[in-house]
Amino acid sequence: MKDIFSDLYDRVLSFFTTQNSDDTKITAKSRLRTVLMQDRVGFSERAMQMLKDDLLESISRYLEIEEDSFDLSIDATESATVLNLSIPVIRTKSDEEIDEALNIQEKIKEEKTQEIVGELQELVKEKAQELAEALNEEKENDEEVAKEEKEESQEEKEEQKEENTKEKKSK
């Protein structure tokens, strides 16, 4: 089965590369291998990028790394899936730098939380206003209906009185 993929890989690669550009061939081969592995594992390109971004963010808190050379790949064999990371480390960060990075991250989280809370408060105010207006309209409608019913009731009473008066006169 490995030969089938290798042959398929070489054929597909031959469409995109020329014999003179070894770097391009290696890059294309690497990209195709990544795509094939992602397909076999069922890991989307978007998920792979999100994972890479999360790992970069997390690792960058503790180490100064060369982000451009950071490499992440997933290899699948018949029995296992392996996550491969290549992280060029420039230097480790001091405890003070780590604490500062964590404090900055905490402040960012707090700001985002406050922003979300503010947006939620505005939404609650808007919905409360809408509900209050709807209740006022319903109350006004109920009052109008009650008034109309009262008027109809009075009209019926007056008609009844008139009928009673006519009946008394006719007797």
Secondary structure, 3 states (H helix, E strand, C coil): CHHHHHHHHHHHHHHHCCCCCHHHHHHHHHHHHHHHHHHHHCCCHHHHHHHHHHHHHHHHHHEEECHHHCEEEEEECCCCEEEEEECCEEEECCHHHHHHHHHHHHHHHHHHHHHHHHHHHHHHHHHHHHHHHHHHHHHHHHHHHHHHHHHHHHHHHHHHHHHHHHHHHHC
